[in-house]
Each structure stands twice: as C-alpha cells, then as structure tokens.
Amino acid sequence: MDPVTAPAPPPELTDEDASQLRLLSIFHYVVAAITGLFSLIPVLHLVMGLAMVTGKLPVDTGTSGAQAVDPQLFGWFFVAFAGVFIACGLALAGFMVHAGRCLRRRRRYTLCLVVAAISCMMMPFGTVLGVFTLIVLMRPSVKAAFA
C-alpha cells in the first residue's frame, strides 16, 4: 500500500476518556434505578383500575339525568394507562442498564447514542446524563475505541 494513501491510525483512547466512559457507565446505572423507581408510581392507578374492574371499589354512577358511564370502562382505562407507563419506564430503565454495560465494555456505539438521546427526555438527571454521554461519544478517539 502506498504510504501517501494509507489511512491514518485511529486516535488512542486517553486515560481521561476511559475514566469518563467508566463514570458514565456508573451514572447510567444510577439514572436507570431512578427511572425504574419513578416508573412504578402508576402502580396506584393500576390497583385502582383493577379494583374498579373487579367491582371491589364502589363507584357512584350518578345516574341523575345523564347516561351513566360504565365504571369498568374507566377501570380498564386506568389499567391500560398504568400498564403502558410502567412497561415503557421499566424498558427504558433496562436499556439504560444495558447501555451502561456497553459503555464500560466499549461495545454497541449506536445503541449507546440512541439511549443517550432518549434519556435526554428524563428531566433533570437523564438530560444531564444524556448530554454528557453524547458529548463524550462524539469524540473521535472514543468512537474509534468502540470499533
């Protein structure tokens, strides 16, 4: 191969980049735990919805004049809303844990980028973590370390 057209060697990962990746990995675990905890808040709605569906929660239908809404329909709405919210929150927490593991092992660059971008929506801790993760992952030396 001609030395003029030879590709430049990838930049080496510095000690600072390695320590920042290690810290980001740890912070991904912490924010994942917080996200998982907050995603369980709608369990109250889930329990109330199940109580409405099974009839254990007495609901006044208020049939004076207007047509009454079936309390079971309201219950199913509560169950569906809470179930979707809990499932999405726990899935995001799981992806954050997986991204933290991938950051430590320097694997799956695209997954780490996507999880960092999605975690920016989780104000305030996820936003800070996502922005810092994106900044570190955009460095050429870090990107080359994932290859």
C-alpha positions in Angstrom: 0.0 0.0 0.0 1.3 3.4 -0.9 2.3 5.4 2.3 0.6 8.5 0.8 -2.8 6.9 0.6 -2.5 4.8 3.8 -5.3 5.5 6.3 -4.3 7.3 9.4 -4.3 5.1 12.6 -7.3 5.7 14.9 -6.5 8.0 17.8 -5.7 6.3 21.0 -8.2 6.4 23.9 -6.7 8.6 26.6 -6.9 7.9 30.3 -9.3 10.8 30.6 -11.7 9.3 28.0 -11.5 5.9 29.7 -12.3 7.3 33.1 -15.2 9.4 31.7 -16.6 6.3 30.0 -16.4 4.4 33.3 -18.1 7.3 35.2 -20.8 7.5 32.5 -21.4 3.8 32.9 -21.9 4.1 36.6 -24.2 7.1 36.2 -26.2 5.1 33.7 -26.9 2.5 36.4 -27.9 5.2 38.9 -30.2 7.0 36.5 -31.7 3.6 35.4 -32.5 2.9 39.1 -34.2 6.3 39.5 -36.1 5.8 36.2 -37.3 2.4 37.2 -38.4 3.6 40.6 -40.4 6.5 39.1 -41.9 4.3 36.5 -43.6 2.3 39.3 -45.5 5.3 40.6 -48.6 4.4 38.5 -49.0 1.1 40.4 -51.6 3.1 42.4 -53.6 3.7 39.2 -53.2 0.0 38.3 -54.5 -1.1 41.6 -57.4 1.3 41.5 -58.3 0.3 37.9 -58.2 -3.4 38.8 -60.4 -2.6 41.8 -62.9 -0.9 39.5 -62.9 -3.7 37.0 -63.5 -6.4 39.6 -66.1 -4.3 41.5 -64.2 -4.2 44.7 -64.2 -0.3 44.6 -67.7 1.1 45.0 -68.2 3.8 42.4 -71.2 6.1 42.4 -72.6 6.1 38.8 -74.6 9.3 39.3 -77.4 8.3 37.0 -79.4 11.5 37.6 -80.3 12.8 34.2 -77.3 11.9 32.1 -76.3 8.4 30.8 -74.0 6.7 33.2 -70.5 5.7 32.2 -69.7 2.1 33.0 -67.1 2.1 35.9 -65.5 -1.0 34.3 -64.6 1.1 31.3 -63.0 3.6 33.5 -61.2 0.8 35.3 -59.8 -0.6 32.0 -58.6 2.9 31.0 -56.7 3.1 34.3 -55.2 -0.4 33.9 -54.2 0.2 30.3 -52.6 3.7 31.0 -50.7 2.4 34.1 -49.6 -0.7 32.4 -48.2 1.1 29.4 -46.5 3.7 31.5 -44.9 1.1 33.8 -43.8 -1.1 30.9 -42.2 1.8 29.0 -40.5 3.1 32.1 -39.1 -0.3 33.0 -38.0 -0.9 29.4 -36.2 2.4 29.4 -34.5 1.6 32.7 -33.4 -1.8 31.3 -32.0 -0.1 28.2 -30.1 2.3 30.4 -28.6 -0.5 32.3 -27.6 -2.3 29.1 -26.1 1.0 27.7 -24.1 1.4 30.9 -22.7 -2.1 30.5 -22.0 -1.4 26.8 -20.2 1.8 27.7 -18.0 0.0 30.1 -17.1 -2.7 27.5 -17.0 -0.2 24.6 -19.5 -2.1 22.5 -22.6 -1.1 20.6 -21.9 2.5 19.8 -25.2 3.2 18.1 -27.2 1.8 21.0 -25.3 4.0 23.4 -26.1 7.0 21.2 -29.8 6.2 21.0 -30.2 5.6 24.7 -28.3 8.8 25.5 -30.6 10.7 23.2 -33.8 9.1 24.7 -32.6 9.7 28.2 -32.4 13.4 27.5 -36.2 13.4 27.9 -35.9 12.3 31.5 -35.6 15.7 33.2 -33.3 16.6 35.1 -30.9 13.7 35.7 -31.5 12.0 32.4 -31.0 15.2 30.5 -27.6 15.9 32.1 -26.5 12.3 31.6 -27.7 12.2 28.0 -25.9 15.4 27.1 -22.7 14.4 28.7 -22.8 11.0 27.1 -23.4 12.4 23.7 -20.5 14.8 24.1 -18.1 12.0 25.1 -19.3 9.6 22.4 -18.9 12.2 19.7 -15.1 12.4 20.3 -13.1 10.7 17.5 -10.9 8.8 20.0 -14.0 7.4 21.8 -15.8 6.5 18.6 -12.7 4.6 17.4 -12.5 2.7 20.7 -15.9 1.3 20.0 -14.8 -0.1 16.7 
